[in-house]
Amino acid sequence: MLEVNTLNVSYGNVQVLWDVCLKVDEGEIVALVGANGAGKTTLLNAIAGLVKPASGSVTFLGEDITGYSSNAIVERGIAYLPEGGRLFPDMSVLENLEMGAYLKNSWNKRNERLEKVYEIFPLLKERRKQLAKTLSGGERQMLAMGRSLMSGPKLGMFDELSYGMAPKLVMEAFKMLETLRDNGITVFLIEQNVKQSLEIADRAYVLENGEIVSGGSCNALLESDHVRKAYLGL
Amino acid sequence: MNWKTIKYNRYLYPALYILIIVLFIAIPYITAPYTIILLSSIFMYISLTLSWTLFSGPTGYTSLATAAFFGLGLYMAGILGDSVPLIVAVICGGLISFILAFIIGAITLRLRGIYFTIFTFGLVELIKHLMLWWEINIVGVRGRFVPRADNATVFYILLAILAALLLTTYFLKSSRYGMALSSIGSNEEAAIHIGINVVNLKIITFASSAFFIGLTGTIMATRWSYIDPYIAFDPFYSFLPPLMAIFGGLGNLFGPLLGAAVFSYLQETLITRFPYSYMLIFGLIMVITILYLPNGLIGLYQTIRQRFIGGKHADTSS
């Protein structure tokens, strides 16, 4: 579904990503794990069209989307939920959700999608008239996820879903990802929380200093010496 | 809301609007010339303030370029003079402002916050000196005479501009583009992430706002009869719209409208009563407003209303 081929990204003279290759198949949950500054967010930004790669390509559903603008990429069916959710604090929950369906094709379908989102997150329906800034941390995460569903994505990319959340909420957030998959959305997530993301994902890649150093099924990774030493402290 | 109020509103508001329009159209027939001139000035300030609010209100990008587009409109009237019908000149004034704002927007709307504000302020000075240079070196004379139009014509054209502006603002507010503009003001990064083409949206809205400012400038030139670069590109017209909008209260359509109406009426009255100290009184009013009415006149009205009706919490019932 999503294929990244020998992608190189630089900020000025500093090269951040080196020949990154990875693949996400339909219906999977794929995790990309790595330490701070490994280049995880840069990779998502490059896929989402927010950063122009120096070389390499990104293919989505067979179409080469390298260098497309971010709105064109959202239109193709990729929703990108940045770190911390990035809501519109001064707008209501309903308005936040509606903005998720801003693009023309989605706008006409916004009411049916809204029903769908309310079905997955019933709490948002209760809170729909509240301003987003009055929500609690977990509710904000729900709203951010709900908003990314409003564009009717085929692939959802989530950056640091567990960022700044209480352990109990982290569990819930990960469960939401499974709910999304059950609703036909392929999930690509980026995490520093290595253990938990490896438990929920089907496959994972490990990114170190801008290079993919290993990848494969989560069970294999959980057992590899390198991952155990470097990320799990075992 | 129950069905009674819905039914009530459905007939009341259109009837009220029609009444207001008829009243305004009748004004030149039933009042003294001074009232028409006063109302025209008030309309001008309302137009400038609403045009400014159209872009700067929801996005939070404070533009100080109003004087540049207003001045271009004024100059358009001077350049075209009698050679075309007045209405054509007015539309040309709007278009030239639209085009300039489009170009300026494309270059600068990647700037954010204070950088954008400073650039727009610099733009007024830039165009002023450019016009001055052009007048002195190319044309050879500084300043131009503008053929006068009669009071009623000016009044009607201003009324038409204002009506078009109100309709534009209203439809923008209720469309997804209006919401997208607010989302830019609320969190521009997030707006980009959900696929809003923020740069294009900002440029188009900035240019539309300039279009209305240009229209207003061209028609006002016929009232002033003489313009030169110093009169046309007076930074005063850049600062008034934001001040009037703050005075009335940003956030909804009526705040800036009310602010501009009250503010400009005050200005006209103070100028005639206290010609030497009016700026001082004006300054005091502004200071008091910012200190005690941070949400403007609309905020004051809402506070009073709440006190009488009683506290009303956010409606969370489903």
Contacts between the chains, C-beta under 8 A, distances in Angstrom:
chain1	res1	chain2	res2	distance
A	48	B	193	7.5
A	50	B	192	7.0
A	50	B	193	7.9
A	69	B	197	7.2
A	70	B	192	5.8
A	70	B	193	7.3
A	70	B	195	6.3
A	71	B	195	4.2
A	71	B	196	6.7
A	71	B	197	4.9
A	73	B	195	7.7
A	74	B	194	6.8
A	74	B	195	3.1
A	75	B	195	6.6
A	80	B	193	5.7
A	81	B	193	7.7
A	82	B	189	7.2
A	82	B	190	7.6
A	82	B	193	5.6
A	86	B	187	5.8
A	86	B	189	5.6
A	86	B	190	3.7
A	86	B	193	6.1
A	87	B	187	6.8
A	87	B	190	6.5
A	88	B	182	7.6
A	88	B	183	5.0
A	88	B	186	3.8
A	88	B	187	5.2
A	88	B	190	6.1
A	88	B	191	7.8
A	89	B	186	6.1
A	89	B	187	6.8
A	90	B	182	7.7
A	90	B	185	7.8
A	90	B	186	4.8
A	91	B	179	7.7
A	91	B	182	6.5
A	91	B	183	6.7
A	91	B	186	5.7
A	95	B	179	6.3
A	98	B	176	7.6
A	98	B	179	6.8
A	99	B	179	6.1
A	99	B	180	6.9
A	99	B	183	5.2
A	99	B	191	7.7
A	99	B	194	5.9
A	99	B	196	7.7
A	100	B	194	5.5
A	102	B	176	6.0
A	102	B	179	7.9
A	102	B	180	5.8
A	102	B	194	6.0
A	102	B	195	6.2
A	102	B	196	5.4
A	103	B	195	5.1
A	107	B	176	5.8
A	125	B	318	6.7
A	126	B	316	7.4
A	126	B	318	6.1
A	127	B	316	7.4
A	128	B	318	7.8
A	129	B	314	6.4
A	129	B	315	5.8
A	129	B	316	6.1
A	130	B	314	6.5
A	130	B	316	6.6
A	147	B	194	6.8
A	148	B	194	7.7
A	151	B	194	6.8
A	151	B	195	6.5
